[in-house]
Amino acid sequence: MTAPIALFDVKAQQALIREDLDRRIAAVLDSGRFINGPEVAELEEKLATFAGCAHAVGVSSGTDALQIAMMAEGIGPGDAVFLPAFTYTATAEVPLVLGATPIFVDVEAATFNIDIADLEARIAAVKKDGRLRPRAVVGVDLFGLPANWTAIEAICARDGMFALDDAAQAFGASLGNRRLGCWAHATALSFYPTKTLGAYGDGGALLTNDADRAELYRSLRTHGEGKTRYAVDRTGMNGRLDTLQATILLAKMTLFEGELAQRKRLGAAYDAALSGHVGVQATPAGAENAYGLYTIRLPDAATRARVQAALSEQKIGSGIYYPKPLHHQPAYAAHHAGCIAGGPAPLRVSEALCGQVLSLPMHPYMSEADATRAAAVVIGAL
């Protein structure tokens, strides 16, 4: 009988590091330092070193990383935050929580990442409308592929906007020989269990080269704390990374480089098998995909349903990320409709992709033969 292939596998890795995990967790339990223990600082140092940036600040989730970064910039009512319509809800909900207005931008059909020409057009439309101030661009490195950070940084520098990298799915990716974490003013990471570097619960981090921002992030994650615990300098939040998650991530980082290399091999195996049969996420020159997900584009929803059924029959996992663009979600639709007088331009690529995309198994504990087998089932179902 042919073995199943899971969409994600968070158990295989554990067998390799279980002894180390048990030792590290026992040390935390013995110490009793469950919040801001020394393991958090150790993890922050290792994250910064890996990414090649100056500072890392551990926080409670990827969503809280986005929120802390925007709070630090004073983003709120009257501010426009530009972000792709084809991404997870966390990217859009944070501006609304802070009172700002998300401006949804279309994505490229080839890369699934933010379309720079459409971004420019929507910035111009917001300026012309005059009700909102362009304040920030959140680039999302979707499925592990870096966004066009050279262009985004140039636009933000020109217009005095904050550049925030949502690299939740892409830790380990690089652009122009610089790992994510060195681009933008700040980079938000998620350590949700299925991410490229995942904890056994929620967790996240902010990476930056700006010492003042890093200091502010540390204050905001701890209720706006100042130099002492009960000196409250600003309104913050409870956004700390707990010590147990930090120590789990430290154990996992011993395997991380090898896991990224295997993800790259799997991506190449999928590309070789599937190119010419289905749409695959195009990797621009100079970019290196971390393959948080491997996602293909099919002709339509009916074909996708047929392919997904064929995969399921062979016990091969799959997933749809994402079935609806954010501007069609009830939580955002009214904000989107009223963000520009006369209504914003259509987001046709984002809308089309939501009916076409399908994610295939991608984790470092499957083989290239597994990828080739999954690809064969896809091709056979077309």
C-alpha positions as CSV (number, residue, x, y, z in Angstrom):
1,M,0.0,0.0,0.0
2,T,1.3,3.4,-1.0
3,A,2.0,5.6,2.1
4,P,0.0,8.8,2.6
5,I,1.7,12.2,2.0
6,A,0.6,14.8,4.5
7,L,0.2,18.5,3.6
8,F,2.3,19.3,6.7
9,D,4.2,17.0,9.0
10,V,5.0,18.4,12.4
11,K,5.7,15.1,14.0
12,A,8.6,13.7,12.0
13,Q,10.9,16.5,13.0
14,Q,10.2,15.8,16.7
15,A,11.7,12.4,16.6
16,L,15.0,13.9,15.7
17,I,15.1,16.4,18.5
18,R,12.9,14.8,21.2
19,E,15.8,14.2,23.6
20,D,17.0,17.8,23.2
21,L,13.4,19.1,23.5
22,D,12.9,17.2,26.7
23,R,16.1,18.4,28.2
24,R,15.4,22.1,27.3
25,I,11.8,22.0,28.5
26,A,12.8,20.4,31.8
27,A,15.4,23.2,32.3
28,V,12.6,25.8,31.9
29,L,10.3,23.9,34.2
30,D,13.1,23.7,36.8
31,S,13.9,27.4,36.5
32,G,10.4,28.6,36.8
33,R,11.2,31.5,34.5
34,F,8.2,31.0,32.1
35,I,8.0,34.6,30.9
36,N,11.1,36.4,29.5
37,G,13.5,33.7,30.6
38,P,17.0,33.7,29.3
39,E,16.0,31.4,26.4
40,V,14.0,34.3,24.9
41,A,17.1,36.5,24.6
42,E,19.1,33.5,23.3
43,L,16.5,32.9,20.6
44,E,16.4,36.6,19.7
45,E,20.2,36.6,19.2
46,K,20.1,33.5,17.0
47,L,17.2,34.8,14.9
48,A,19.0,38.1,14.2
49,T,22.3,36.3,13.4
50,F,20.5,33.9,11.0
51,A,18.7,36.7,9.2
52,G,21.7,39.0,9.2
53,C,20.0,41.9,10.9
54,A,20.8,43.8,14.0
55,H,17.8,43.1,16.3
56,A,15.2,40.5,16.9
57,V,12.3,40.9,19.4
58,G,10.3,37.9,20.3
59,V,6.5,38.4,20.5
60,S,3.4,36.3,21.1
61,S,2.3,35.7,17.5
62,G,2.8,36.9,13.9
63,T,-0.3,39.0,14.2
64,D,1.0,40.7,17.3
65,A,4.2,41.3,15.5
66,L,2.3,43.2,12.8
67,Q,0.3,45.2,15.4
68,I,3.4,46.1,17.5
69,A,5.2,47.3,14.4
70,M,2.3,49.5,13.4
71,M,1.7,50.8,16.9
72,A,5.3,51.9,17.1
73,E,4.8,54.1,14.0
74,G,1.6,55.6,15.5
75,I,-0.5,54.3,12.6
76,G,-4.2,54.9,13.3
77,P,-7.3,56.9,12.2
78,G,-6.9,58.7,8.9
79,D,-4.0,56.5,7.8
80,A,-4.0,54.3,4.7
81,V,-2.1,51.0,4.9
82,F,-1.6,49.3,1.5
83,L,-1.5,45.5,1.4
84,P,-2.3,42.7,-1.0
85,A,-5.9,41.4,-1.3
86,F,-4.6,37.9,-1.7
87,T,-3.3,36.9,1.7
88,Y,-4.3,35.8,5.2
89,T,-6.7,38.0,7.3
90,A,-4.1,38.9,9.9
91,T,-2.4,41.3,7.5
92,A,-5.6,43.3,7.1
93,E,-7.2,43.1,10.5
94,V,-4.3,44.9,12.3
95,P,-4.8,48.2,10.5
96,L,-8.5,48.1,11.3
97,V,-7.9,47.3,15.0
98,L,-5.7,50.4,15.1
99,G,-8.3,52.5,13.4
100,A,-6.4,52.8,10.1
101,T,-7.9,51.9,6.7
102,P,-6.5,48.9,4.7
103,I,-6.2,49.6,1.0
104,F,-6.2,46.4,-0.9
105,V,-3.8,46.0,-3.8
106,D,-3.9,43.4,-6.5
107,V,-1.2,40.8,-7.0
108,E,0.7,39.4,-9.9
109,A,-0.6,36.3,-11.6
110,A,2.9,34.9,-11.9
111,T,4.3,35.4,-8.4
112,F,1.1,35.8,-6.4
113,N,2.8,38.8,-4.6
114,I,1.8,42.5,-4.6
115,D,1.7,44.1,-8.0
116,I,3.9,47.2,-8.0
117,A,2.1,48.9,-10.8
118,D,-1.3,48.5,-9.0
119,L,0.3,49.6,-5.7
120,E,1.4,52.8,-7.4
121,A,-2.0,53.4,-8.9
122,R,-3.8,53.0,-5.6
123,I,-1.3,55.3,-3.8
124,A,-2.1,57.9,-6.4
125,A,-5.8,57.3,-6.0
126,V,-5.7,57.8,-2.3
127,K,-3.6,61.0,-2.6
128,K,-6.1,62.3,-5.2
129,D,-9.1,61.4,-3.0
130,G,-7.5,63.3,-0.1
131,R,-9.3,61.7,2.8
132,L,-6.5,59.4,3.9
133,R,-2.8,59.8,4.4
134,P,-0.6,57.1,2.8
135,R,1.3,55.8,5.8
136,A,2.5,52.2,5.2
137,V,3.0,49.3,2.8
138,V,2.8,45.8,4.1
139,G,4.4,43.5,1.6
140,V,3.6,39.8,2.0
141,D,6.1,37.2,1.0
142,L,3.3,34.8,0.0
143,F,3.9,31.0,0.3
144,G,7.6,31.8,1.0
145,L,8.5,33.9,-2.1
146,P,9.9,37.3,-1.3
147,A,7.9,40.3,-2.5
148,N,9.6,42.9,-4.7
149,W,11.3,44.7,-1.8
150,T,13.6,46.8,-4.0
151,A,10.5,48.5,-5.5
152,I,8.5,48.6,-2.3
153,E,11.4,50.2,-0.4
154,A,11.8,52.8,-3.1
155,I,8.1,53.7,-3.1
156,C,8.1,54.0,0.7
157,A,11.2,56.2,0.7
158,R,9.8,58.5,-1.9
159,D,6.4,58.9,-0.1
160,G,7.7,58.8,3.5
161,M,5.8,55.6,4.3
162,F,6.6,52.7,6.6
163,A,7.7,49.5,4.9
164,L,6.6,46.4,6.8
165,D,7.5,42.9,5.7
166,D,4.9,40.2,6.6
167,A,7.2,37.2,6.3
168,A,5.0,34.9,8.2
169,Q,5.3,32.1,5.6
170,A,8.8,33.0,4.4
171,F,11.5,32.9,7.2
172,G,14.6,31.7,5.5
173,A,13.9,33.2,2.1
174,S,16.2,35.7,0.5
175,L,16.3,38.4,-2.1
176,G,19.5,39.7,-3.7
177,N,21.7,37.6,-1.4
178,R,20.0,39.2,1.7
179,R,17.7,37.2,3.8
180,L,14.3,38.5,4.8
181,G,14.7,40.5,7.9
182,C,17.2,42.8,6.3
183,W,14.6,44.3,4.0
184,A,11.9,46.9,4.9
185,H,12.0,49.0,8.1
186,A,10.8,45.9,10.0
187,T,9.9,42.2,9.3
188,A,7.2,40.3,11.1
189,L,7.6,36.5,11.6
190,S,5.1,33.9,12.7
191,F,6.1,30.7,14.6
192,Y,2.7,29.0,14.1
193,P,3.4,25.3,14.1
194,T,3.2,24.8,10.3
195,K,5.5,27.7,9.4
196,T,9.1,27.1,8.1
197,L,10.2,27.6,11.7
198,G,7.3,26.6,13.9
199,A,6.7,26.4,17.6
200,Y,4.3,24.1,19.5
201,G,1.9,27.0,19.9
202,D,1.7,30.6,18.9
203,G,4.7,32.8,18.7
204,G,6.3,35.5,16.5
205,A,9.1,38.0,16.2
206,L,10.1,41.3,14.8
207,L,13.4,41.8,13.0
208,T,14.9,45.2,12.3
209,N,18.2,47.0,11.8
210,D,16.8,50.1,13.7
211,A,17.9,50.1,17.4
212,D,15.2,52.7,18.3
213,R,12.5,50.6,16.8
214,A,13.7,47.5,18.5
215,E,13.7,49.2,21.9
216,L,10.2,50.5,21.2
217,Y,9.0,47.0,20.2
218,R,10.3,45.6,23.5
219,S,8.4,48.2,25.4
220,L,5.2,47.8,23.5
221,R,5.2,44.0,23.9
222,T,5.2,44.4,27.7
223,H,2.4,46.9,28.3
224,G,4.5,49.9,27.3
225,E,6.9,49.3,30.1
226,G,9.8,51.8,30.6
227,K,13.2,51.3,32.2
228,T,11.5,49.5,35.2
229,R,8.6,47.1,35.4
230,Y,6.1,49.6,36.8
231,A,7.2,52.6,34.8
232,V,4.6,52.8,32.0
233,D,5.8,55.1,29.3
234,R,3.2,54.4,26.7
235,T,0.1,52.3,25.9
236,G,1.3,48.8,24.9
237,M,-0.1,45.3,25.0
238,N,0.6,41.9,26.4
239,G,2.6,40.5,23.5
240,R,5.5,38.6,25.0
241,L,6.9,35.3,23.7
242,D,6.8,32.7,26.4
243,T,10.0,30.9,27.4
244,L,8.7,27.4,26.6
245,Q,8.1,28.4,23.0
246,A,11.4,30.1,22.8
247,T,13.3,27.0,24.0
248,I,11.3,24.8,21.6
249,L,12.4,27.1,18.7
250,L,16.0,27.0,19.9
251,A,15.9,23.2,19.5
252,K,14.3,23.4,16.1
253,M,16.8,25.9,14.8
254,T,19.5,23.2,15.0
255,L,17.8,21.6,12.0
256,F,16.6,24.7,10.2
257,E,19.3,25.1,7.5
258,G,18.9,21.5,6.4
259,E,15.2,21.8,6.4
260,L,15.3,24.9,4.1
261,A,17.7,23.0,1.8
262,Q,15.2,20.1,1.5
263,R,12.3,22.5,0.9
264,K,14.3,24.0,-2.0
265,R,14.9,20.5,-3.4
266,L,11.2,19.7,-3.2
267,G,10.3,22.9,-4.9
268,A,12.7,22.1,-7.7
269,A,11.2,18.6,-8.0
270,Y,7.6,20.0,-8.2
271,D,8.6,22.6,-10.7
272,A,10.3,20.1,-13.0
273,A,7.3,17.8,-12.9
274,L,4.5,20.4,-13.1
275,S,5.8,23.2,-15.3
276,G,4.0,23.2,-18.6
277,H,1.0,21.4,-17.1
278,V,-0.2,23.9,-14.4
279,G,0.7,27.4,-13.3
280,V,3.6,27.4,-10.8
281,Q,4.7,30.3,-8.6
282,A,7.4,32.1,-10.6
283,T,10.6,32.9,-8.8
284,P,12.1,36.2,-10.1
285,A,15.9,36.4,-10.6
286,G,17.7,37.0,-7.4
287,A,15.0,35.6,-5.2
288,E,15.1,32.4,-3.2
289,N,11.8,30.9,-2.1
290,A,11.6,29.4,1.4
291,Y,8.6,27.2,0.3
292,G,6.4,27.7,3.3
293,L,3.8,26.3,0.9
294,Y,4.0,24.9,-2.6
295,T,1.0,26.4,-4.5
296,I,-0.1,25.8,-8.1
297,R,-2.6,27.6,-10.3
298,L,-5.3,25.6,-12.1
299,P,-7.6,26.8,-14.9
300,D,-10.7,27.1,-12.7
301,A,-12.5,25.9,-9.6
302,A,-14.0,22.9,-11.2
303,T,-10.6,21.6,-12.3
304,R,-9.3,22.3,-8.8
305,A,-12.1,20.3,-7.2
306,R,-11.3,17.4,-9.5
307,V,-7.6,17.5,-8.8
308,Q,-8.2,17.8,-5.0
309,A,-10.5,14.8,-5.1
310,A,-7.9,12.7,-7.0
311,L,-5.2,13.7,-4.4
312,S,-7.5,12.8,-1.5
313,E,-8.3,9.4,-3.1
314,Q,-4.5,8.7,-3.1
315,K,-4.2,10.0,0.5
316,I,-2.2,13.0,-0.5
317,G,-2.9,16.2,1.4
318,S,-3.8,19.5,-0.2
319,G,-5.2,22.9,0.9
320,I,-6.7,26.1,-0.5
321,Y,-4.9,29.3,0.5
322,Y,-7.1,31.4,0.1
323,P,-10.7,30.7,-1.1
324,K,-11.8,34.3,-0.9
325,P,-10.0,37.6,-1.4
326,L,-9.9,39.9,1.6
327,H,-12.0,42.6,0.0
328,H,-14.8,40.1,-0.4
329,Q,-14.7,39.1,3.3
330,P,-17.6,40.5,5.3
331,A,-15.2,42.0,7.8
332,Y,-13.5,44.2,5.2
333,A,-16.0,44.6,2.3
334,A,-17.6,47.9,3.6
335,H,-14.2,49.4,4.4
336,H,-13.0,48.5,1.0
337,A,-16.0,49.9,-0.9
338,G,-15.7,53.3,0.8
339,C,-11.9,53.8,1.0
340,I,-11.8,55.9,-2.2
341,A,-14.6,58.1,-3.6
342,G,-16.4,56.4,-6.4
343,G,-15.1,53.0,-5.3
344,P,-11.6,51.4,-5.8
345,A,-10.5,49.8,-9.0
346,P,-11.3,46.0,-9.4
347,L,-8.8,43.4,-8.0
348,R,-9.2,40.9,-10.8
349,V,-6.1,38.8,-10.3
350,S,-6.7,38.3,-6.6
351,E,-10.3,37.3,-7.3
352,A,-9.3,34.8,-10.1
353,L,-6.5,33.2,-8.0
354,C,-8.9,32.4,-5.2
355,G,-10.8,30.1,-7.6
356,Q,-7.6,28.5,-9.0
357,V,-4.9,28.0,-6.4
358,L,-4.2,24.7,-4.7
359,S,-1.4,23.9,-2.2
360,L,0.4,20.6,-2.4
361,P,2.3,18.8,0.4
362,M,5.4,20.7,1.4
363,H,7.5,19.9,4.4
364,P,11.2,18.8,4.8
365,Y,10.3,15.3,5.9
366,M,8.9,14.2,2.6
367,S,11.1,13.1,-0.4
368,E,11.5,14.4,-3.9
369,A,9.9,11.1,-4.9
370,D,6.8,12.1,-2.8
371,A,6.7,15.4,-4.7
372,T,6.9,13.7,-8.0
373,R,4.2,11.3,-7.1
374,A,1.9,14.1,-5.9
375,A,2.6,16.0,-9.2
376,A,1.7,12.9,-11.2
377,V,-1.7,12.6,-9.6
378,V,-2.3,16.3,-10.3
379,I,-1.4,15.9,-14.0
380,G,-3.5,12.7,-14.3
381,A,-6.5,14.5,-13.0
382,L,-6.3,17.4,-15.4
